[in-house]
Amino acid sequence: MHRRVRVPARVNIIGEHTDYAGGLALPFAVDFYLELTAKRTESDYIGDETVIDLWRCAGGWPAELEIKSDIPIGKGMSSSAALCLAIILAANDSIDQLKACQEAQRIEHQILKTPCGLLDQMAMMYGKLNHASLIDFSQLSVKSIPIPKDWKFKLVDSGINRNLSETQYDQTSQEEYVHQENVRVKQALTASPIELGKLLNQSHQYLTMIGVSTPEVDSLVKKLQHTDGVLGARMMGGGFGGMILVLVDSDSVLPNLPLVKSSNGPTVEEIL
């Protein structure tokens, strides 16, 4: 028996560094994917050493494990969370959606040593085409929100890769900032593109204040914010580099970059 799991990446519109503080976020799943194929074996575990460690930690059966992925690594699109979620979904015959997210977080903490919250896993797990997920981390609840057609996003690579397991930031002294970011998430729900752009710019200021941005990223964000047709821009993901999320007023802005496309959540396929 083979089991194939396909997990999308995620983009977070707004609500960064709020998940571990019981706050709010508004991400959506996007059409970059990690695919894990698990082929049952008699007794051997075959594949990349780290993938095998994660698989064993998840209680996976003896298998040959193969990974294919077009999710950029170290770019704030949660390639590691996609891997961990795929492993949990493949290793379990049946598992509750939230439990799968929590188990994916557990093995990421234990094996990859990444101090992640639940934003990435929940954004992927609950993904719905043309919808964002309003996640309330105080209740671990999710509500699907249609993405307005005039919200047009592009991703700009800062050129700076980072490993969040090797970065440090203070998760305890940010209550005021988290409160302000929660307010921005709520305002985003009814925002016009121009209003949302302003919220994205404010969100980047928040990320700079809590110390997870860099001067190089700040300089690029500022340049993008002052580009004709750009309504707002901010660093996306855990910080210290990666992708910059840019809200544009038309497809022709930053013409060399495609618009970000939304996706449904994971799929699990049994192959006999």
N, C-alpha and C positions, 0 to 999 in steps of 0.2 A: 504494500500500500504506500502511496505517496500522498503527501498533503502539501498543497501550495497555497501560500497566503500572500496577498498583495495589500500593502499599506501605503496610503498617500503621505506626502509631506504636509506641512501646515504653514500658513501665513497668519500672523497675529495682527489684526488691524490696529487694535489699541487695548491697553490693559496689560502692561509688562511688569514683571516682578510683583505681581499681586497674588499669585496662586498660593504661595506658602504663607500668605498673610490673611487668607480668608476673604480675598477681594473679588473683583470682577474682571472678566476679559472677553474679548470679541474676536476670536480667530475663525478661520475657515480652512478646510482641507483643500489642497491644490494638486494639480495633475503632474506631480513628480512622484515616482513610486519606488518602493523597495519590495522585492519579491523574494520570499524564502520558500525553497522546496526541501521538504524533509522526506527522505526515502528510508523506510524502516529496514534495519539490518538485523542479523542474528544477535550480535553482541557488541559490535564496534561502534565508536563515535568517530565519524570522518568529517573533516572540514577545517575551517579556520579555528585556531586555538581559542580565541576570545569568543567566537560564536558557540563553540562547544561548551565553554565555561558557562555562558549564559543559558544554553539549552539544558545543561545539567542542573543549574540553579533553579530552572523552571520546572524541574521534574520530568524532563523529556525522556522518551524511550530511546534505545539505541538506534541511531540513524546516521545517514549521510546527509550533510547539510550544505545546501548551495545557496549563495546570495547573489542576486542581481539588483542593481540600484542605479537610478539616475538622480537621486537626491544629492545635492552638493554637500560635501562633508566640511564641517567647520564653518558653515555659512549662516547659521541661525535658522535653519529650516528643519532641524530636529531629526537628522539622520539616525542618531543613536536611539532616540525614542521610537522611531519607526522600526528599527531592528528589534528592540526589546518587545514591542507590542506584537510584532510578527511572530516572535518566538513563543510568547504566551499563547497566542491564538492557535499556533500549530501544535503546541505540546498538549493542549487540552481538547478533549472531544466536545465539551460544551462548557461555556463560562459566561457569566453575567458581564455585560459591557463595562460597568464601573469596576467590578472585581478584576477584569482583564487589565484595565488602566492601572489599578493599584499594584497588581502583580508585576506589570511591566516597570513601574517605578521602583519596586522593591529590587528587582534583579539589576536595574541600572545603578541603583545606589550600591548594591553589594558587590557587583563585579566591575562595573565601569567607574565607580567612585565619583559619579556626577551628582552634585547636591540639587537635583531637579525637583520641582513641584509637579503638579499634575496637568498643567496647561497643555503640554505637547500631546500627551497620550489621549486626553479627552478631546482635543481638537481633531485628532485623527479618527478616533473611534466613533465619534458622533457626527462626522462629516456628512453633509447633504448637499447635493448639487445645487448651485446658485443660492446657497444659504450660508450664513455665518452661524456660529454657535455662541449664544450668550451664556457664559459659564459663571455661576455663582459658587465660588469655592468655599463659602461658609456653610453651604448645604450640599455641595457637590451635585448641583442640579444644572441641567442644560435645557435651553430653549432655542429652537431654530428660528432664525431671523432672516427673511429674504434680503439678499444683497441688492440694493438699488442699482438699476442698470447704468446710472450715470456715475457710479463709483468705479473708476477705472484705475487699476493698480499696475505698477511695474516694479521690478526689482533691479537694483543697482548693486553690483558686487563692490564692496569697499576694497577688495584686494587683500584684506587682513584676515587670515585664518586664526582661529583660537580653539583651545581645548578647555572646556568649562571645568573639567576636573582639576585643572592646574591654575585656575583663577580664583581670586578671593574677593568677596564683597560682603558688606555688612547687611544681614537680613533682619536685624533686630531693632534698628533705630530709625525706621522709615515710616512710622505710622502716619505722620502728617502727609508725606508724599503719596503713600498708598491711598489715603482718603481722597486726595486730589485726583489721582488717576482713576479711581472708581467713579468720581463725578464725571470725568471725561468720557468714560465708557457709557454711562447713562445718557449723556448729551449726544453721543455719536448715534444713538438709536434713531433719532429723528433729525439728524443733521443733513443739510444740503452738502454738495461736494465742497463748496467754499468753506462752510463751517467745519466740515470734517478735516479739511486741510489745516485749519488753524489748530484743531485739537491734536493732530499729528505733530505739528511743530511744538506745541506745548509739551506733549509727551516726550519728545526728544530732550527738551530742557530738563524734564524730570529725570530721565536716564543719566544725563550729565551730572545732575546734582547728587544722585546717589552713588556716583563714582563708577559706573559700568561702561562708560563711553571712553573714547580716547581722543586726543587732539586731532589726529589724522582723520578719524571718522567725523568729528564735529566740523572740521573744515569742509569735507565733502558734502555733508548734510546741508551746511549753510549755502554752499555753491548751488546745490540742487534746489533748495528752497527759493533761490533768486533766479531760477531758470524760467523763461517764458513758458507758460502753460502748465507749470508745476504748481499745484494747489497746496501741497504739504509734503514733508518728508521726515522720516525718523529712522534711527537704527532699530533693527528688529531682532528679537531673540534674546539670549542671555546676556549678551554684551561683548565688549572688547574686540569688536570687528564683525565680520559676516556681512549679511545683506542689509541694504537700506531699502525700506518700503517707501515708494513714491506714489502719490496720488496725482493723476494728470487729468487735464480737462478734455483731452481727445487722444485717439490712437496715434496721431502724428507727432506728439511730444515724445522726445527721446526715441526717435524713429528706429534705431537699431535694436531696440528691446521689445519683446512681445508683451502683450497684456497678460497678466496673471489670470489663469483659468481655475475655477473652483472644481471640486471633485466630490464624489461620494466617499464614504468610509471604507474600511477594509473588506476584502472578500476572502473567503476560505473555500478551497476547492479540493475535493477528494478525487484522486486519480488511482484507479484500480489497475 
